[in-house]
Every structure is written in C-alpha cells, then in structure tokens.
Amino acid sequence: MTIEKVVNKYKKSEKQPNEVWANIEMDELRRKECLCLNCERTKNVVEIPYSPCPVAKQIYELCVKNDMAIAITRCGVTNDLGTLMYVPREK
C-alpha cells in the first residue's frame, strides 16, 4: 500500500486543499469495484450525481465536502417497499 500526499485533481473551490493524502493504488480498484460506481441507478445522471439513490447521494456529498474517495463494497439500501435498490450494471 502506498499512501502519499498528491495534488488534489478534483479541487473545485478555494476552500478545498491543494493536496490530499491518498492511496493511489486504490484508484483503479475503486472505479472497478465500488458498488455505487457500478450501479445502474446512476447511469446517465449528469445534473446531480447519484440522485436516484438517497444514500449514495449523501455519501457523494460527504466525499465532495471533505475531499474523500470511498469504495462501497456492500449495499443494503432499500426503497419504501423494502426492495434492495442496487441494480448491477450489465457488462
């Protein structure tokens, strides 16, 4: 595992730091394995990322606010009927 201080390439405002601590080895794994990044519900959502899932939207907002990247490996989010919301993307 390689943890190092890197340039914050996702910086969107002056309040966010120029550098962040990161495990750069996880970047590719996160894109490939994170359930939120591989959920059909987020497909073609441009205006408000992850808006079809209320929990994913909260996680996304937390990540943006704190310059964090989180890989979600388990999803138990349900709708009002108690049905699991996660829908795997077709490969």
KAZICOR-V626381 format. One record per residue. N is the residue number from 1. SS is DSSP state (a for helix, b for strand, c for the rest). OMEGA is omega as a letter, one per 40 degrees, with the letter a starting at -180 (NA if undefined). Layout:
[[N;SS;OMEGA] [N;SS;OMEGA]]
This chain:
[[1;c;a] [2;c;i] [3;b;a] [4;b;i] [5;b;a] [6;b;i] [7;b;i] [8;c;a] [9;c;i] [10;c;a] [11;c;a] [12;c;i] [13;c;i] [14;c;a] [15;c;a] [16;c;a] [17;c;i] [18;c;i] [19;b;i] [20;b;i] [21;b;a] [22;b;i] [23;b;a] [24;c;i] [25;c;a] [26;a;a] [27;a;a] [28;a;i] [29;a;a] [30;a;a] [31;a;a] [32;a;a] [33;a;a] [34;c;a] [35;c;a] [36;a;i] [37;a;a] [38;a;i] [39;b;a] [40;a;a] [41;a;a] [42;a;a] [43;c;i] [44;c;i] [45;c;a] [46;c;a] [47;c;a] [48;c;a] [49;c;i] [50;c;a] [51;c;i] [52;c;i] [53;c;a] [54;a;a] [55;a;i] [56;a;i] [57;a;i] [58;a;i] [59;a;i] [60;a;a] [61;a;i] [62;a;i] [63;a;i] [64;a;a] [65;a;a] [66;a;a] [67;c;a] [68;c;i] [69;c;a] [70;c;i] [71;c;i] [72;c;a] [73;c;i] [74;c;i] [75;c;i] [76;c;a] [77;c;i] [78;b;i] [79;c;a] [80;c;a] [81;c;a] [82;c;i] [83;c;i] [84;b;a] [85;c;a] [86;c;i] [87;c;a] [88;b;i] [89;c;i] [90;c;a] [91;c;NA]]
